[in-house]
Amino acid sequence: MDREELLALMKAGPIRILMNDGREYSVEHPSEAIVSDISAYVLYRSQTDGKLKAMVLPLVTMAGVEPIASDQED
């Protein structure tokens, strides 16, 4: 995964980032992530306490990115 590819996917709509260790992070809007040349800084809602947290995700450890289906789609 490179910076330009990730930014283009984020602009296209909500995405789910899949990491090599099995973790997943959803990015609903491009404002929820900052992408540098080597990593993405992603805001996410913790499932344990519901608080907004940030995670640094190295681009080289991303296993894949998939679109998240929008509720507005038929």
Secondary structure, DSSP 4 states (H G I P E B T S, - for coil): --HHHHHHHHHHS-EEEEETTS-EEEESSGGGEEE-SSEEEEEEE-TTT--EEEEEEEGGGEEEEEEPPPTT--
